[in-house]
């Protein structure tokens, strides 16, 4: 959970904790007839001592079936419920991207802007690197987590935004010319989180809550950007 307790303070650009925002209800006679078949699919994770998952089935915009299977914490025997909070890892990059697009919609930036406009401390690589390059993993910038490992930094420990930005700006070359290749890069999304903060005046977690999570009623969804923060109902990886 929360990067399997590998929480980097800088990792909030890619780690989002999300839960199914439903109110648990008793399951019984009013359940759809397919419920038994659904339960059969998850029978293997419903066994004693097994880690599991939470399920929600929606039809016509309404949740018609929800259930937790298995354990959220094997060591303490805590069961998963429909309200369990899960780390969705890099799937959260879509919310970082949405934050950038919302800022573009607000007229505060363009995805075609050069990243140096917002992060001038990045070296001049002789090529324009756009925010769109960062969004679609075509920037050529080296992955900062890999750079940490090459530098002997234990990424299971806690590092800071400054540590991440520092290792990025020390790179004198790119992996390839921007736009010429695709290579998955956490660096791009870390830098996008910096752009969100510098353009909006809010950290990415704050901006996402104000502009995405609250408007959508996602009251139990958050970026966990502090390794010591407590999240009620959290399922442990």
C-alpha positions as CSV (number, residue, x, y, z in Angstrom):
1,X,0.0,0.0,0.0
2,X,1.1,3.5,-0.7
3,X,3.8,2.2,-3.0
4,X,4.1,-0.9,-0.7
5,X,5.5,1.3,2.0
6,X,8.1,2.5,-0.4
7,X,6.8,6.0,0.1
8,X,9.0,8.6,-1.5
9,X,7.9,12.1,-0.5
10,X,8.3,12.9,-4.2
11,X,6.3,9.9,-5.2
12,X,2.9,11.7,-4.9
13,X,3.0,12.4,-8.6
14,X,2.4,8.8,-9.3
15,X,0.8,7.3,-6.3
16,X,-2.9,7.8,-5.6
17,X,-4.9,6.0,-2.9
18,X,-8.5,5.5,-4.0
19,X,-11.5,3.8,-2.6
20,X,-15.0,2.8,-3.9
21,X,-17.2,5.6,-2.6
22,X,-20.2,3.6,-1.6
23,X,-22.1,2.9,1.6
24,X,-21.9,-0.7,2.6
25,X,-25.3,-2.5,2.7
26,X,-26.5,-5.9,3.7
27,X,-26.5,-8.3,0.7
28,X,-29.4,-10.7,0.5
29,X,-32.7,-11.3,-1.2
30,X,-32.6,-8.1,-3.3
31,X,-29.3,-9.0,-4.8
32,X,-29.2,-9.7,-8.5
33,X,-29.4,-13.4,-9.5
34,X,-26.0,-13.2,-10.9
35,X,-24.5,-12.4,-7.5
36,X,-23.7,-16.1,-6.7
37,X,-21.9,-16.4,-10.0
38,X,-19.9,-13.2,-9.2
39,X,-19.0,-14.6,-5.8
40,X,-17.8,-17.8,-7.5
41,X,-15.3,-15.8,-9.6
42,X,-13.7,-14.5,-6.4
43,X,-13.9,-17.8,-4.5
44,X,-10.1,-18.2,-4.6
45,X,-9.5,-14.9,-2.7
46,X,-12.3,-15.5,-0.2
47,X,-10.4,-18.4,1.4
48,X,-9.1,-17.9,5.0
49,X,-5.9,-16.0,5.1
50,X,-6.0,-14.8,1.5
51,X,-5.4,-11.2,0.4
52,X,-8.4,-10.1,-1.7
53,X,-10.2,-7.3,-3.4
54,X,-13.3,-5.1,-3.3
55,X,-16.0,-5.3,-6.0
56,X,-18.6,-3.0,-7.2
57,X,-21.0,-3.7,-10.1
58,X,-22.9,-0.7,-11.6
59,X,-25.8,-0.7,-13.9
60,X,-27.5,2.4,-15.2
61,X,-25.3,4.6,-13.2
62,X,-26.1,2.9,-9.9
63,X,-24.2,0.4,-7.9
64,X,-26.3,-2.8,-7.8
65,X,-23.8,-5.1,-6.0
66,X,-20.8,-4.5,-3.8
67,X,-18.7,-6.8,-1.7
68,X,-15.3,-7.3,-0.2
69,X,-13.4,-10.5,-0.6
70,X,-10.4,-11.7,1.4
71,X,-8.2,-9.7,3.7
72,X,-6.9,-6.1,3.7
73,X,-4.3,-6.9,6.3
74,X,-3.2,-10.6,6.5
75,X,-1.1,-10.1,9.6
76,X,-4.0,-8.7,11.7
77,X,-6.8,-10.5,9.9
78,X,-8.6,-7.4,8.8
79,X,-11.3,-8.1,6.2
80,X,-11.7,-6.1,3.0
81,X,-15.0,-4.2,2.7
82,X,-16.5,-2.1,-0.1
83,X,-15.1,0.9,1.6
84,X,-11.5,-0.4,1.7
85,X,-8.9,2.1,0.4
86,X,-6.4,0.8,-2.1
87,X,-3.2,2.1,-3.6
88,X,-3.7,2.3,-7.4
89,X,0.0,3.1,-8.1
90,X,0.8,4.6,-11.4
91,X,-2.8,4.3,-12.6
92,X,-3.0,7.7,-10.7
93,X,-1.0,9.3,-13.5
94,X,-4.4,9.9,-15.3
95,X,-5.3,12.3,-12.4
96,X,-2.0,14.2,-12.8
97,X,-2.7,14.4,-16.5
98,X,-6.3,15.6,-15.8
99,X,-4.9,18.3,-13.5
100,X,-2.6,19.6,-16.3
101,X,-5.6,19.6,-18.8
102,X,-7.7,21.5,-16.3
103,X,-5.0,24.1,-15.9
104,X,-5.0,24.4,-19.7
105,X,-8.8,24.7,-19.8
106,X,-8.4,27.6,-17.2
107,X,-6.0,29.3,-19.6
108,X,-3.0,29.0,-17.3
109,X,-0.8,26.9,-19.5
110,X,-0.7,24.9,-22.8
111,X,0.4,21.4,-23.2
112,X,2.5,22.6,-26.1
113,X,4.5,24.9,-23.7
114,X,8.2,24.1,-23.2
115,X,8.7,22.6,-19.7
116,X,11.6,25.1,-19.2
117,X,8.9,27.8,-19.0
118,X,7.9,26.4,-15.6
119,X,11.0,24.6,-14.6
120,X,13.9,26.8,-15.9
121,X,16.5,25.0,-13.8
122,X,16.3,22.0,-16.2
123,X,19.3,21.9,-18.5
124,X,19.0,23.1,-22.0
125,X,19.2,19.9,-24.0
126,X,19.1,21.6,-27.4
127,X,15.5,20.5,-28.0
128,X,12.1,21.7,-26.9
129,X,10.5,19.4,-24.4
130,X,6.8,20.1,-24.2
131,X,4.3,19.3,-21.4
132,X,2.7,17.0,-23.9
133,X,6.0,15.1,-24.2
134,X,5.9,14.6,-20.5
135,X,2.3,13.4,-20.6
136,X,2.9,10.8,-23.3
137,X,6.3,9.6,-22.2
138,X,8.2,10.9,-25.2
139,X,10.4,13.5,-23.5
140,X,13.6,11.5,-23.5
141,X,14.2,12.5,-19.9
142,X,15.7,9.7,-17.8
143,X,13.6,8.0,-15.1
144,X,14.5,9.5,-11.7
145,X,13.8,6.4,-9.8
146,X,16.3,4.5,-12.0
147,X,18.7,7.3,-11.4
148,X,18.3,7.1,-7.7
149,X,19.1,3.4,-7.8
150,X,22.2,4.0,-10.0
151,X,23.3,6.6,-7.5
152,X,23.0,4.1,-4.6
153,X,19.9,5.7,-3.1
154,X,17.6,3.2,-1.4
155,X,14.2,4.1,-2.9
156,X,12.5,2.2,-0.1
157,X,13.6,5.1,2.1
158,X,12.2,8.6,2.2
159,X,13.4,11.2,-0.3
160,X,12.2,14.7,-1.0
161,X,11.0,16.7,-4.0
162,X,14.4,18.5,-3.9
163,X,16.2,15.1,-4.1
164,X,14.2,14.1,-7.1
165,X,14.6,17.4,-8.9
166,X,18.3,17.5,-8.1
167,X,19.0,14.1,-9.7
168,X,17.0,15.1,-12.8
169,X,18.7,18.5,-13.4
170,X,22.1,16.9,-13.0
171,X,21.5,14.9,-16.2
172,X,23.4,16.4,-19.1
173,X,21.8,14.4,-21.8
174,X,18.5,12.8,-22.9
175,X,17.8,9.2,-23.7
176,X,16.6,10.4,-27.1
177,X,15.3,13.4,-29.0
178,X,11.9,14.5,-27.6
179,X,9.1,13.1,-29.7
180,X,11.2,10.5,-31.5
181,X,10.6,7.6,-29.2
182,X,8.4,6.4,-26.4
183,X,9.8,5.3,-23.1
184,X,7.9,5.1,-19.8
185,X,9.2,7.8,-17.4
186,X,8.2,8.7,-13.9
187,X,10.3,11.8,-14.3
188,X,7.7,13.3,-16.7
189,X,4.9,13.0,-14.2
190,X,7.0,14.1,-11.3
191,X,7.9,17.3,-13.3
192,X,4.2,17.7,-14.1
193,X,3.4,17.7,-10.4
194,X,6.0,20.5,-10.1
195,X,4.3,22.4,-12.9
196,X,0.9,22.1,-11.2
197,X,2.3,23.5,-8.0
198,X,4.1,26.4,-9.7
199,X,1.2,27.4,-11.9
200,X,-1.7,26.9,-9.5
201,X,0.0,27.7,-6.2
202,X,-1.3,24.4,-4.8
203,X,0.5,21.1,-4.5
204,X,-0.8,18.3,-6.8
205,X,-2.7,16.6,-3.9
206,X,-4.4,19.9,-3.0
207,X,-5.2,20.8,-6.6
208,X,-6.7,17.3,-7.2
209,X,-8.9,17.5,-4.2
210,X,-10.2,21.0,-5.1
211,X,-10.7,20.4,-8.8
212,X,-11.3,16.7,-9.3
213,X,-12.1,14.7,-6.1
214,X,-14.5,17.1,-4.4
215,X,-16.5,18.0,-7.5
216,X,-16.9,14.3,-8.3
217,X,-17.9,13.3,-4.7
218,X,-14.7,11.2,-4.3
219,X,-14.5,11.9,-0.6
220,X,-12.2,8.9,0.2
221,X,-9.7,9.5,-2.6
222,X,-6.4,11.2,-2.1
223,X,-2.8,11.4,-3.0
224,X,-0.7,10.2,-0.1
225,X,2.3,12.5,-0.2
226,X,3.5,12.0,3.4
227,X,4.9,8.6,4.3
228,X,3.7,9.0,7.9
229,X,0.1,9.9,7.1
230,X,-2.6,7.6,8.4
231,X,-5.4,6.4,6.0
232,X,-8.4,4.9,7.7
233,X,-9.5,1.6,6.0
234,X,-6.3,1.2,4.0
235,X,-5.6,-2.2,2.5
236,X,-1.9,-3.1,2.9
237,X,0.0,-4.5,-0.1
